[in-house]
């Protein structure tokens, strides 16, 4: 997206995040007090004095119960957040009684006791799922170099141990997974680069940009040159002290900017708006692009010719994904729908799905016969291609969802959030865990995208965010409770 569009989008995101995270105190202040009900009753003058006094007394008791319940809930939330941040495994958090958060009422009602019992039971289940994060989710490496928010990250599928990143600084970068060095910078776009995808079998990269084009370019990262970089990085590393090693890493980040590539092998045009995403069709001979002009265009890779234009969405497109082995495409839109385009039929079938209530930010194929969709309505839904009338599973979360990724090996959904979290769920909607989010590891701003690299043993999950960081994680999904 262009620079001014990026600024507006970022500003709106920030405003939305601030609105979502308003304090509980402000929300509570907007609730009418019991005194208002008293005034209304007195104004009407319809009740006998005895009944009115009794009603006042009941209102007072209810108000005290809600005061204590509200305070207890705040304290409970603080304890859970502290526990999650520290990574300590505990089975139970005690619910504070009224003496901890305010004056103890003279008589606790049966309803209050029942609510507290329910809180204790649910809290035990939540907290018992916490595990020592260091054994399950390890932050392996930080990939530095970008000077603005990183919109997308992708892993190579052609055998190279590299990742690609797309950034608002108008640059795409190819990083070595093992060393963290930038090997290539692509600077051929004139606008923000919004997505990046590797060809399924060749050394080609596809990028989509705010300059209304998509580019196909060859990074020229050979296994030989990649091995030389790894060797030069590892030689003599054991002789460096830890403090010196940090200085060396910072220097290396500044030196290893990578070779600059300015010319595209093929420039794909046809859109009259920001191109938000592009992907390779099965086989890699065609490319599908999605734009804010509400259209998706199918291109021929060899000639750049426009084969087909997909219309029907009534608002801007956020994402497009192609099936890895079949001629299927799914597009996500701000119009709260995602569409499945079937090119296997000579007349091209299209199905519209309206399972979300706010813009669909991401929809990807999973497990060969499923689609996983995420939305600003804070839900992720799993759909079966054989029966798309209703989702198989619905995952309800606490923040908007950005570009998700599904592991092809473990069928685990990685979900990036506006609130800096990255959560893991299986295709049945069962929670697996949450990646650490502390001052020393994790993102400090919105997480824009995640990507699995199932064939890599060093880091098998990558994330990028608006904090300019790209993080490589090692996710151990074999550990059982």
BALO-895821 format. One record per residue: y, x, z of N, C-alpha, C in turn. Coordinates in steps of 0.2 Angstrom, whole numbers, plus 2048, in hexadecimal, padded with zeros to 3 digits. Layout:
<nodes>
YXZYXZYXZ...
</nodes>
This chain:
<nodes>
7FA80480080080080080680480080C8027FD8128067FD81480880481980D80481B80F80B81E80980F82380580B82680080F8217FA81181C7F980D8177F480E8137F78148127FD81580E80081A8127FF82181980082081D7FF82681D7F882981D7F382481D7EC8268177EA8298117ED82580B7EB82880A7EE82F80C7F483080B7F783680F7F483B8157F283A8197EE83E8167E88408147E483C8117DE83D80B7DE8418077E48408017E58448037E684B8087EA84C80B7EC85380D7E68578117E28538147DC85680E7D78588097D78548037D28557FF7D585B7FF7DC85C7FB7DF8617FF7DD8688057DE8688097DD86E8097D68708097D186B8087CA86D8027C98707FC7CC86D7F67CB8707F57CD8777F87D38797F77D687F7FD7D58848007CF8848057CD8898017CC88F8057CE8958027CE89B7FF7C789D7FB7C78A27F87C08A47FE7BD8A88027C18AB8087BE8AF80C7B98AB80E7BC8A58127B88A080E7B189E8087B289D8047AC89B8047A78A18037A98A78037A58AC8097A28AE80F7A58AD8157A28AE81779C8AA81479C8A58157968A08117908A280D7908A780978A8A980D7868AE80E7808AD81277C8B280F77C8B981377D8BE81177D8C580F7768C880C7768CD80A76F8D081076B8D381676F8D481C76B8D681F7678D181D7688CA81F7648C581C75D8C581575E8C78117588C78147538CD8167568D38187538D881F74F8D68237538D382A7508D182874A8CC82374A8C88227458C382073F8C781B7408CC81973A8D081E7378D482373B8D78287388DB82D7348D682E7378D08327338CC83072D8CA82972C8C98267268C78267218CD8257238D382571F8D981F71A8D981A71B8D68157168D580F7168DA80F71C8DE80971C8E380C71B8EA8077188EE8097178F580A71E8F980E71E8FE80F7249018097289038047249067FE7289097FA72B9037F97278FD7F672A8F87FA7308F580072F8F58047358F280473B8F680473A8FD8037409017FC7439007F773F8FF7F07428FE7F07468F77F37438F27F37468EC7F774D8EC7FD74D8F08007548F17FB7598F47F87578F97F375B8FD7EE75E8F87EB75A8F47E675C8EF7E97618EA7EF75F8E77F27648E37F376B8E67F576B8EC7F67718EF7F07758F07EB7728F27E47758F27E27788EB7E37748E67E17768DF7E577D8DD7EC77C8DF7F07828DD7EE7888E17EC7888E77EA78E8EB7E47908E87DF78C8E67D978E8E37DA7928DC7DE7908D87E07938D27E479A8D37E879A8D87EB7A08DA7E67A58DB7E27A48E07DD7A98E27D87AB8DC7D67A68D87D17A78D37D57AC8CE7DB7AA8CC7DF7AE8C77E07B58CA7E17B68D07E27BD8D37DB7C18D37D67BE8D57D07C18D57CD7C38CD7CF7BF8C97CD7C08C27D17C68BF7D87C78C17DB7CD8BF7D87D38C27D77D38C97D47D98CC7CD7DB8C97C97D68C77C37D78C47C37DA8BD7C87D88B97C97DB8B37CB7E28B37D07E48B87D27EB8B97CC7EF8BB7C77ED8BF7C17F18C17BD7F28BB7BC7ED8B77B77EE8B17BA7F38AD7C17F28AB7C47F78A77C37FE8AA7C47FF8B07C38068B37BC8088B37B78048B47B08068B37AF8088AC7B18048A77B08068A07B380C89E7B980E8A17BC81489F7B981A8A27B68198A87B381F8AB7AC8208A97A981B8A67A281C8A379D81C8A979E81A8AF79A81A8B57958148B478F8158B578A80F8B578980C8BB78C8068BC78B8028C27887FB8C07847F88C57817F28C47857EC8C67897ED8CB78D7E78CD7947E98CF7997E58CD7A07E58D07A17DF8D47A37E18DB7A47DB8DF7AA7D78DD7AA7D18DD7B07CD8DC7B47CD8E37BA7CE8E27BF7CE8E87BF7C88EB7BF7C78F17C07C18F57C87BF8F57C97BA8F87D07B88F87D47BC8FD7D17C09027D57C49067D77CA9037D47CC8FD7D67D28F97DC7D18F57DD7CB8F37E27C98EE7E87C48F07E77C28F67EC7BE8F97EA7BB8FF7ED7B69017EC7B29087E57AE9077E17AF90C7DA7AB90B7DB7A490D7D97A09097DA79890A7D67969107D87919137D478F9197CD78C9187CD7899127C67869107C57889097BF78B9077BD78C9007B97868FE7BB7848F87B877E8F57B17808F27AD77B8F17A677D8EE7A777F8E77AC77C8E37AE77E8DC7B07868DC7B47888E17B678F8E17B07938E27AB7928E77A67968E87A17968E27A17918DE79C7908D879F7958D37A67958D27A97998CD7A87A08CF7A97A28D57A87A98D77A17AB8D679C7A78D77957A98D67947AA8CF7977A68CA7967A78C37997AD8C179F7AF8C47A27B58C279E7BB8C479B7BB8CA7977C18CC7917C18C778E7BC8C57887BC8C17897BF8BA78F7BC8B77917BF8B07937C68B17977C88B67997CF8B67937D48B778E7D28BB7887D68BB7857D88B47857D28B07827D38AA7867D88A578D7D78A67917DB8A27917E28A47927E48AA7927EA8AD78B7EE8AC7867EA8AD77F7EE8AC77E7F08A57827EE8A07817F089A7857F78987897F989D78D7FF89D78880589E78880A89978481089A78881689A78681C89C78A82289C78B82389479182389279382488B79182A88879183088C79083688A78983788778483388977D83488677C82F88078082A87F77F82687978482787478B82887579082987079482F87279383486D79683B86E79C83C8697A283D86B7A783F8667A58468647A484785D7A284E85B7A88528587AC84F8547B18538517B784E84F7BD85184F7C384E84D7C58518467C684D8417C885083B7D084E83A7D485483A7DB85483A7DE8558337E48548327E785682C7EC8508297EA84A82A7EE8448287F584482C7FA84282980084182C80383A82C7FE83582C80082E82D7F982A82E7FA82482F7F48208317EE82182B7E882182E7E28228297DF81B8287DF8188227DD8128217D58118207D281681D7CB81581C7C781C81C7C181C81D7BD82281E7B682081A7B38258177AD8238137A982A8137A282981379E82F81379A83080C79983680A79783780478F83580378D8327FD7878307FC7838347F778683A7F578383E7F07808457F377F8457F977B84B7FC78085080078784F7FE78B85480278D85180978D85680E78F85481479685481579984F8127A184E8127A38478137A98468167AC83F8167B283F8127B48398107BB83880D7BF8348117C68358117CA8318157D082F8107D38298127D882680E7DE8258137E48278117E98278167F08248137F48228177FB81F8167FF8258137FD82B81480283181280183380B7FE82E8077FD82F8007F88347FE7F38368037EE83B8027E78388047E283A8007DB83A8027D98418037D58418087D284880A7CA84780A7C784D8087C084E8097BF85380E7BB8518147BA8568197B385881A7B185E81C7AB86081D7A985D8247A38598247A185682B7A085B83079D86182E79B8668337A086A8367A586C8327AA8708347B186D8367B28678337B88638347BE86682F7BC86B82B7C186D8267C28688207C986881E7CA8648187C98688127C486680E7C286A8087C78688027C98628017CD8607FB7D285A7FD7D885B7FB7DD8567FB7DE8537F47DE84C7F47E08497EE7E78467EF7EB8487EA7F28467EB7F58437E57F08407E17F283D7DB7F58367DB7F58327E17F882C7E27FF82C7E48038277E280A8267E480B8227EA80681F7EC80781B7F280181C7F78028187FD7FD8188027F68177FF7F181B8017EA81B7FF7E68168047E48118017E180C8067DA80C8077D680E8027CF80F8037CC8157FF7C68178017C381C7FD7BB81B7FD7B881C7F87B181B7F77AE8217F37A88237F57A48297F179F8257EC79F8287E679A8267E17938267E478E8217E37888217E67838277E478582B7DE7818307DC7848367D978A8367D778E83B7D479483D7D97978437D779C8467DB7A38437D97A383C7DA7A98397D87AC8357DE7B38347DE7B68307E47BA82B7E17BA8257E47BE8207E27C381E7E77CA81E7E57CF81C7EA7D38177E87D68127EC7DA80D7EB7E180E7EE7E680C7EB7ED80E7EE7F28087ED7F78097F17FD8057F18018067EB7FF80B7E680380B7E08008077DB7FC8027DD7F97FD7D87F48007D47F18057D57EC8087D17E680A7D57E080C7D27DA80F7D57D98157D17D781A7D47D58217D17CE8237D27CB8257CD7C58297CD7C68307CC7C48347D17C583B7D07BF83F7D37BE8467D17B984A7D27BB84F7D77B984F7DD7BB8547E37B985B7E27B485C7DE7B18637DC7AF8667E37AC8637E77A98667ED7A28677EC7A086D7EA79986E7E97958707EF78F8707EF78B8727F578C8797F778D87D7F278E8847F37948867F679A8837F47A08847F77A18817FE79D87C7FF79D87880579987D80A79488080879088480C79488A80E79888D80A79C89380B7A18918117A488B8107A988A8157A588981C79F88681C79C88582379A88C82679889182179689782379C89B8267A189B8237A789E8257AA89C82C7A989582D7AB8928337A78948397A089583879C89683D79B89D83F79D8A283A79C8A983C7A08AB84179D8AE8467A18B184C7A48AC8517A28A68507A48A18547A28A185B79C8A485C7998A586379D8AA8677A18AF8647A58B48677AC8B286A7AD8AB8687B48A986A7B48A58707B88A78757B98A387B7BB89C87A7BA89887F7BC89187E7C389087C7C78938807CF89287F7D18958787CE89B8767D089D8707CD89986A7C789686B7C48928667C988C8657CC88986A7D08838697D68858647D988B8667DE88E8627DC88F85B7D689285A7D38938537D288D8507D08878537CF8818507D687E84D7DB87F8527E287C84F7E48808497E388784A7E588B8447E188983E7DB88883F7D78868397D987F8367DB87B83A7DD8748387E38758337E887A8357EE87B8317EC87F82B7E788482B7E68888257E28848207DC8818227D887D81E7DA87781B7DF8778177E28718147DE86E80E7DA87380B7D68718067DA8717FF7D68727FA7DA8727F37DD86C7F17E386C7EE7E68667EC7E48647E57E285D7E47E085B7DE7E58557DC7E88567D67ED8517D47EC84D7CF7E684E7CB7E584A7C57DF8467C67DF8407C47D983B7C47D583C7BE7CF83B7BE7CA83B7B97CB8347B57CD82F7B97CE8287B67D38247BA7D88217B77DC81D7BB7DB8167B97DA8127BE7D880B7BC7DE8067BE7E18037B97E77FF7BA7E57F77B97EA7F37B97E97EC7B87EC7E77BD7ED7EA7C37EF7E67C97F77E67C97FA7E17CC8017E17CD8037E17D47FF7E37D88007E47DF7FC7E97E27FD7EA7E97F97F07EC7F27EF7EC7EF7F47EA7E77F47E97E57F67F07E17F27F47DF7F37FA7D97F67FB7D47F57F67CD7F87F77CA7F87F07C57FD7EF7C27FE7E97BB8007EB7B67FE7E77AF8007E87AB8017E27A68057E27A18067DD79C8007DC79B7FE7D67967F97D578F7FD7D57897F97D67837FC7D77828007D077F8067D177E80B7CB78480F7CA78A80D7CC7908117CB7938127C479280D7C079580D7B979B8087B979C8047BE7A28007BE7A58007C57AB7FE7C57AF7FE7CB7B27F87CC7B37F57D37B67EF7D47BC7F17D97C27EE7D77C87EF7DB7CA7E87DE7CE7E87E37D17E27E77D87E47E87DC7DF7E77E37E07E87E77DA7EC7ED7DC7EE7F17D77F07F47D27EB7F27D37E57F47CE7E07EF7C87DF7EB7C87E57E67C37E67E07C37E17DF7C97DD7DA7C97D87D67CF7DA7CF7CF7D77CB7D57D77C97D67CF7C97DD7CD7C87DE7C67C27E37C67BD7E17C17B77E57C07B97EA7BA7B87F17BB7BA7F67B67B47F97B47B47FC7AE7AF8017AB7B28087AD7AD80C7B07AF8127B27B08177AC7AC8177A77AD81B7A17B481A79D7B581479C7BB8127987C181079C7C080E7A27C680B7A67C78047A47C480179F7C57FA79D7C37F57A27C87F07A27C77EA7A77C17E57A47BC7E57A87B67E17A57B77D97A77B97D87AE7BA7D17B07BF7D17B67C37CC7B67C77CB7BB7C57C57C07C57C67C67C27C17CB7C87BE7CE7C97B77CD7CF7B47D07CC7AE7D47D07AB7D97CE7A67DD7D17A67E47D27AC7E67D57AD7ED7DC7AA7ED7DE7A77F27E57A47F27EA7A97F67E77AE7F97EC7B37FC7E97BA7FB7EC7BF7FD7EB7C67FC7E47C87FE7E17CD7FA7DA7CF7FC7DB7D58007D67D68057D67DB80A7D17E08097CC7DE8067C67E38057C17E07FF7BE7E57FC7B87E37F87B27E87F97AC7E57F97A67E97F97A17E77F479E7EC7F17987EB7ED7927EC7F078D7E87EE7867E97F17837F07EE7807F37F277D7FA7F07787FA7EB7747F47EA76F7F57E576F7EF7E07737E97E27737E47DD77B7E27DB77B7DF7D57827DD7D37857D77D67877D97DD78A7D47E17907D77E47967D37E579C7D67E779E7D07EC7A17D37F27A47CE7F77AB7D17F87B07CC7F77B77CD7F87BA7C97FF7BE7CD8027C17CA8097C87C98077CB7C380A7D27C18097D57BF80F7DC7BF80E7E07BC8147E07B58147DD7B180F7DD7AA80F7D77A78137D47AC8187CF7AA81D7C87A981A7C77AB8137C17AA8107BE7B180E7B87B180C7B57B78087B17B48037B17B77FD7AD7B47F77A77B97F57A27B67F379C7BA7F179C7B97E979C7BE7E579C7BE7DE7967C17DC7927BD7D878B7BF7D678C7C07CE78B7C67CC78C7C97C57857C97C277F7C77C67797C77C37787C17BE77C7BC7BF77C7B67BB7807B77B577E7B67AF7837B77A978A7B37AA78A7AE7AE7907AA7AE7947AC7B57917B17B97947B37BF7957AD7C47917AD7C97927A77CE7977AA7D379A7A67D779E7A77DC79D7A27E279D7A57E879C7A07EE7A27A27F37A579D7F57AB79E7FA7A879C8017AA7A08067A879F80D7AE79F8117AE79A8157B479881A7B27988217AE79D8237AC79E82A7B17A082F7B77A382D7BC7A68317C27A18317C67A28367CC79E8377D37A28367D27A98357D87AD8337D57B282E7DA7B682B7D87BB8267D27BF8277CE7BF8227C87C38227C97CA8207C97CF8247CB7D68237C57DA8207BF7D88217B97DC81E7B37D781E7AF7D98187A97D68177A47DB81479F7DC81679A7E18147937DF81378F7E280F7887E080E7847E481377F7E181677B7E481B7747E281A76F7E781B7687E681B7667E381476A7E480F7677E18087687DA8077687D680C7687CF80B76D7CB8107717CF8137767CC81877D7CE8167827CB8197897CC81878C7CC81F7907D18217937D182879B7D182679E7CC8297A57CB8287A97CB82F7AF7CE82E7B37CF8347BA7CC8327BE7CA8387C47C68377C97C783C7CF7C683B7D57C68407D47C08457CF7BC8447CD7B78497C97B984F7C87C084E7C47C38547BD7C28547BA7C084E7B37BF84E7B07C38487AA7C58497A57C884479F7C384379E7C183C7997BD83B7947C083678D7BF8387887C18347857BB8307847BC8297827B782477C7B98217787B481F7727B681B7737B38147727B880F7747B680876F7B080676A7AF8097657AA8077687A380976C7A380E76E79D81177579E81477A79D81078179F81378579981578279481778578E81A78878F82078579382578779582B78579C82D78979F8317877A68337817A683777D7AC8377777AD83B7797AF84277F7B28437817B48497897B584978C7B384E7937B484F7957B88557987BD85479A7C28597A27C185B7A37BF8617AA7BD8637AD7C38677B37C68657B57CC8687BD7CA86B7C07D086D7C67CF8707CC7D286C7CB7D48667D07D68627CE7D585A7D37D68567D27D584F7CE7DB84C7CA7D98477C57DE8447C87E183E7C77E783D7C97EB8377C27EC8327C27F282F7BD7F382A7B67F582D7B17F182D7AB7F28317A67F682C7A17F882F79C7FC82C7957FA82F7907FA82B7897F882D7847FE82C78180083177C80683077680382B77580782676F80582276880782576880B82A76280D82D76180983376680883876480483E7677FD83E76B7FB83876E7F48387727F383E7767F883F77B7F78457827F68427867F284478C7F08427917F48467957F884379B7FC8477A17F88457A57F684B7AB7F184A7B17F584D7B67F68487BC7F984B7C17F484C7C57F58517CA7F08547D17F28547D57ED8547DD7EF8557DE7F285B7DA7F08617DB7F38677D87F98697D77FD8647D48048647CD8058667C97FF8677C27FF8687BE8008627B88028637B380285E7AC8008617AA7FA85F7A47F786279E7F785D7987F78607927F785D78E7F185E78B7ED8597877E785A7817E885577C7E48567777E48517787DE84D7747DD8487757D78437737D08477707D084C76F7CA8507757C885577A7CD8557807CB85977F7CE86077A7D28617797D586877D7DB8697817DB86E7857E18707817E78717837ED86E77F7F386F7847F887478A7F887278F7FC8767967FC87379A8008777A08028757A28098757A580C8707A68138707AC8158757AC81B8787B081D87D7B881C87A7BC81A87F7C381A87D7C781C8837C88238837CC8268897D182A8867D582E88A7DA8328887D78388847D183A8867CE8408837CA83F87D7C883987C7C48378767C58308747C482F86E7C582886B7CC8288687CE8228657D48218627D981F8667E08208657E581E8697E98198667E88178607EB81185D7E580D8597E88088557E38048517DE80884D7D880684E7D280984A7D28058437D380883E7D38058377CD8048347C88088347C28088317BC80C8347B680B8337B080F8357AC81082F7A78158307A281682B79C81982D79681782C79081A82E78E81F82978B82582B78882A82778182B82A77D82782877682782B77282D82A77483182477083782377283D82677783D82A77A84282E77884383577684983777384A83E77984C84377E84E84078485184478884B84678B84784278F84184378C83C83E78A83684178883183D78D82B83D79282B84079782684079E8298407A382683B7A982983B7AE82383B7B482583E7B982083F7C082383E7C481E83C7CB82183A7D081B83D7D681E83E7DB8198417E281B8407E78178427EE8188417F181D8457EC8208497EF82684D7EE82C8497EC82C8437EC83183E7E583583F7E18338437DB8378457D58348417D083883F7CA83683D7C583A8427C08358457BC83884A7B48378477B183D8497A983D8477A583C84E7A183784E79D83585479683685279283885878B83885778883285C78582D85878382785C77C82785C77982786377282886477082086576D81D86076A81786176381686376081C86575981C86775881B86E75D81C87275D81C87A75C81587C75881488075680D88375980D88A75A80788D75C806894756807898
</nodes>
